[in-house]
Every structure is written in C-alpha cells, then in structure tokens.
Amino acid sequence: MHLADVFEANSAIDGLTRRRGFGVSKVLITIFPKNKSSIKVTEALGGVYQDTVDDQKSGHQINRYWIELE
C-alpha cells in the first residue's frame, strides 16, 4: 500500500467510526472499477463486493461494496 492509500484508509476509518455513533450499522460504498486504490482500501476495511451497476448520472459503471459497522 502506498502512503496515499494509508491516508485514504485512515480517513475512511474515521468517517465510518463516526457513522456508528449515529446508529448506522451498514454503509454502501460506490467505486469506479478503474479506481484500484479505493477498491483495495474498501476491501481492507471489510468491504464486501455486491455488484457492478450502470450509474444513471455519469453513464459509467460503478462497483458497490457493503461495509458492516457493528
């Protein structure tokens, strides 16, 4: 993992930890398939791949991952 990935992971962990305090137990993360760094970080945080769908706004495909917070 590169240094930028570590910062991204720390930021993601902080954000997810804050959601837990609001009673959120699960979050959906969307990532463009070409964004390999974000996919690695999401999977390292326990993200489970759900599927790839077409984004109506951008016209691009996006991967969807679920992360359990509790």
C-alpha positions as CSV (number, residue, x, y, z in Angstrom):
1,M,0.0,0.0,0.0
2,H,1.3,3.5,-0.8
3,L,1.4,6.3,1.7
4,A,-1.6,8.0,-0.1
5,D,-3.6,4.8,0.4
6,V,-2.8,4.8,4.1
7,F,-4.1,8.3,4.5
8,E,-7.2,7.4,2.5
9,A,-7.7,4.3,4.7
10,N,-7.3,6.4,7.9
11,S,-9.8,9.0,6.7
12,A,-12.3,6.2,5.7
13,I,-12.0,4.5,9.1
14,D,-12.6,7.8,10.9
15,G,-15.7,8.5,8.8
16,L,-17.1,5.1,9.3
17,T,-16.5,5.2,13.0
18,R,-18.5,8.5,13.2
19,R,-21.4,6.8,11.4
20,R,-21.5,4.1,14.0
21,G,-22.3,6.9,16.6
22,F,-25.4,7.8,14.6
23,G,-26.8,4.3,14.7
24,V,-25.8,3.4,11.2
25,S,-24.9,-0.3,11.1
26,K,-24.0,-0.7,7.4
27,V,-22.8,1.6,4.6
28,L,-22.8,1.2,0.9
29,I,-19.6,2.3,-0.8
30,T,-19.6,3.0,-4.6
31,I,-16.3,3.0,-6.6
32,F,-15.4,3.2,-10.2
33,P,-13.9,-0.1,-11.3
34,K,-10.7,1.5,-12.5
35,N,-10.1,3.1,-9.1
36,K,-7.9,0.2,-7.8
37,S,-6.6,2.0,-4.8
38,S,-10.1,2.7,-3.4
39,I,-11.1,-0.9,-4.0
40,K,-8.1,-2.1,-2.0
41,V,-8.8,0.3,0.8
42,T,-12.5,-0.7,0.9
43,E,-11.7,-4.4,0.9
44,A,-9.1,-3.8,3.7
45,L,-11.9,-2.2,5.7
46,G,-14.0,-5.3,5.4
47,G,-16.0,-4.1,2.3
48,V,-17.9,-6.9,0.6
49,Y,-18.4,-6.6,-3.1
50,Q,-22.1,-6.7,-4.1
51,D,-22.2,-6.0,-7.8
52,T,-21.4,-3.6,-10.7
53,V,-24.2,-1.4,-12.0
54,D,-24.5,1.4,-14.5
55,D,-24.6,4.9,-12.9
56,Q,-27.5,6.8,-14.4
57,K,-25.9,10.2,-13.9
58,S,-22.4,9.6,-15.3
59,G,-23.2,6.7,-17.6
60,H,-20.2,4.8,-16.2
61,Q,-20.2,1.5,-14.3
62,I,-19.7,1.5,-10.6
63,N,-18.8,-1.2,-8.1
64,R,-20.9,-1.4,-5.0
65,Y,-19.5,-2.7,-1.7
66,W,-21.1,-3.0,1.8
67,I,-19.2,-2.4,5.0
68,E,-20.7,-3.6,8.3
69,L,-20.0,-1.2,11.1
70,E,-21.0,-3.3,14.1
